[in-house]
Amino acid sequence: MPSSSITTIAIPRIVAVANQKGGVGKTTTAINLGAALAEEGLNVLLVDLDPQGNASTGLGIDRSSRRRTTYDLILDDAPIDEVISPTKVEGLWITPATTDLSSADIQLVSNEKRSFLLHDALRQPGIARWRLDVVLIDCPPSLSLLTVNALVAAHSVLVPLQAEFYALEGLSQLMLTIREVRQTANPGLRIEGVVLTMYDRRNNLSSLVERDARDNLGDLVFRTVIPRNVRLSEAPSYAMPVLDYDTLSAGSLAYRALAAEMIERNAVLAA
């Protein structure tokens, strides 16, 4: 892969939220972790890199208002100032997505810098004025060129892992992709951690999956687990994070705990 020639500037902590399997709570985690970090006083940008645009919808960005999107940021070299949109959550911004991104993989193939486009976009000098502390990238549920762009751009990868049978087996291809990106394009990429999602304490299977994950992955697994929670499931239909929809729900408390743990793990965020 070609190397980037962009000028080095001070940049926020960039975390790709990735799992090639759909339905594991990836977008839910991106939205609510972002809101919880913002609640802690951090400035957070959520990059919606999924053509479904669920993170954008979940944060109340109407489709008709998504005039400049992540597609423009990556493929049309749009200034980041023209793409970032505010959300109703103080301290949380988003670069929204539309279905235009679904054609991005085909268009990226012929671009010699195809794996570095998001990397360079998030290192534009214009990003400095936003004084961001964290950038969360909500990746598509596939190991596509869009996901590779996220891994090349990121400092670390946060992996939501659904508490179900064969959960760990599904991680193998993602780990191989992360290893390849380390070897070819982003040697500093690391695993931010694995967070267990859709955890049901009444179900023995969740406990078994947790034990298996901790035995195999050790401290990579966050202490915090995200429970199955009705309020967490309802919040997207009201276009808001669960922290705003029901601030005292089990889902809200869990994502606040995850944010606190993430800050604890990152001295740069706690500073």
N, C-alpha and C positions, 0 to 999 in steps of 0.2 A: 504494500500500500504506500502511496506517496506521503511525504511528510508535509506538515502545514508550515507556511512561511509567515503566518500572521504575527504581528508585533505582540510581545508579551505585555499584558496589563493585569492589574489586580482584578481577580475574578472571584465570584462567590463559590461556595461549596456546591458542586454539581453531583446530584444523585439520580441515577436511573432506576426507576421502579419497574422491574422486569420479571416476567415469567412467560414463557412461550405458550403456556396453557391458559385458555380463557376461563372465566368464571371463578377465579381464585381470590378475588377481592383486590385486584391490582389498582383499578381506578378509584375504588372506595378508599383504599389506603392513600393514594396520591392526594385526593381531595382533602381527606380528614386529617392526615398528617400535616399537610400544608397549612390547614386552618389552625391546627394545634400549635405548630411552630410560630405562626403569626401571633397567636394568643400569648405566646411567651415573649413577644416583643421583637421577633425577627422579621426581616423583610424577605418575603418568599415569592418566587416566580414559579408557576406551574406551566411547563411546556406540554401541551396536549399533542402527542405524536401519534395518536391512534385515529385512523380515518373515521371511526365511528363517532368521534367527537363527544364521547360520554362525559369526560371531565369538564368540557366546556358547558354542556347542558346542565350538568350537576352543580355548576357554580353560577347558573342563571344567565349565561351568555346566549341570548337569542340567536338563532341561526341567521336571521335576516341582518343582524348587526356584525356578523363576522366578515367584514370586508377585506381585511388583511389578516392572514392566518399563518400558521406554522409552515404551510406549503410555500407561501411567499418568502418567508424567512430563509428556508432552505434552498429552494429552487430558483428564486428570482432575486436573491441578494437584497431583499427588502431591509431597510434600516430597522433595527429592533424597536426603535421608538414608535414606528408606525404599526407594529404588530402587537405590542403589549397592550392588554386591556385591563382596566380595574375590575375587581369583583366587589360584591357587597361585604366581603370580609376585609376589615382594615388590615393592611400589611400583606395582603395576598393579591398577586396579579396573575394573569394568565396570557399565554399566546394560544389562541383558540384554534381548533381544527375543524375541517369539513371533509366531506367525502373526496375532495380533490386529492387528498393525500393517498388515496387508494391507487392512484396511477404513478405515485412517486417512485416506486421500485423500478418500474420500466424505464422511467426517465433518468434515473440515477445510473443505470448500468453503463451508459455511454460516457459518463462524466469521469474524467481521470481522477478527480478529487472526491469521488462519490462517497467515500467513507468519512470524509472530514468536513462536510458542509455544515452540519450542526455544530461541530466543534468550533469552526471559525465564526459562525453566526453568533454563538454565545460568548465570543471573545471580541466582538466589535467594541471599539472605544466608547460608543454611545451607551453601553450597558452600565458604565460606571456611575452615571448620574442617578440611577435607580437605587444605589446603595444597597444592593441585594446581599443577603447573608447566605441564602440557600436557593438553588434551582432544583426542582423536582421534575423529572421527565417521565411522563406517563407513556410507557412504550406500548406498541400494539401487541396482541397476543400471538406473536410469531417471531421466528428468528430471521426476520427480513433485513433488507438493507437499511430500513428505518431504525430497527433495533440496533444494528451494528453502528449506525451513526450515533445513537444515544450512548453506546458503550465506549466509543472513541471519544466522545465529548465529556464523559463523566469522570469524576474522581473515584466514584464507588457505585456499587449496585445493591439496591435493597430488593430482596426477593420475598414477596408474599407467598406463603405456602399453605394451601388449604389442608385442614386436618382430616384427611381421608386416606383410604388405602392407596398404595402405590405413589403416594405424594413424592417421596424421595427419588423414586425411579424417574419421575418426570424432570428432575433437576439435572440429570446427567448431560443432556444436550446443551442446556444453558451454560453449565460449567465448562464444557468443551469450547463453546463459543467465546466465553470470557477468557479462557486460556489462550485461544488463538489471537484475540484482540490484544492481549498483553504482549504476546510474542511479536506482533507485526505492527501495531499502531499506537498502543497506549500502555507502556510497561508499568505505569503507576496505578493502573486500575486495581481496585481491591473490592472485596465483598463487604459492604456496609453491615450486612446482617440478614438473617432470615427471620421473618415474622410469621407466626402461625395465625391463620385467619379462620373464620367460621368455626370457631372452637366451641364445642358443646360439652360442658362439664357433666351433663347427665349421661353422656354417651361414652362407654368404655373405649370405643375406637379412637376418640380424640386423645384420650390419655395415652393410648398405645402409640399413636403417631407422634405425640409430643416426646415420649420417652425415646422412641426410635431416632427422632431428629436430634435430640440432645446427645444421645449416645454417639451418633455419627458425625455431628457437626460441632458439638461442644459449645464454646462461647460465641460462635457465630450466630446462634439462635438467641434472639432477644428474650429477656425474662418476661416481658409483656406478651400476652396473647390477646388476640382480638376475638371476642365472643360472637356467636350467632345472636343477633339482636334485632327485634322487629323494628325499632326506631332507626337503626342503621340502614335497614332495607327500605324504609319509607322515605328517608330524607331526600334521595335524588329526585323523587317525583315532585317535591316541593322546591327543587332547584337550590338547595342549600346544604352545607355540611351538617352532619348530625350534631356538631357542637352548637350550632345555632337552632336547629330544629328541636332538639331536646337536650339541653345542656347537661342534665344530670343523668342521662341514660347510661347504661352499661357501655355502649359503644363510644360515647363521648369520653367517659372516664378512661377507657382503654387507649384511645388515641392520644389523650393528654399524657398518659403514662408512657406511651411509645415515644412521643416527642421529647419528654424529659429524659428518657433513657438514651435517645439519639444525641441529645445535647451533651449528656454525661460522657458519651463515648467520643465526642469530638471537641477537643480543647478549643479549636478555632471558633466553634459556635458558642461556647460557654464564655469566651473572652469578652 
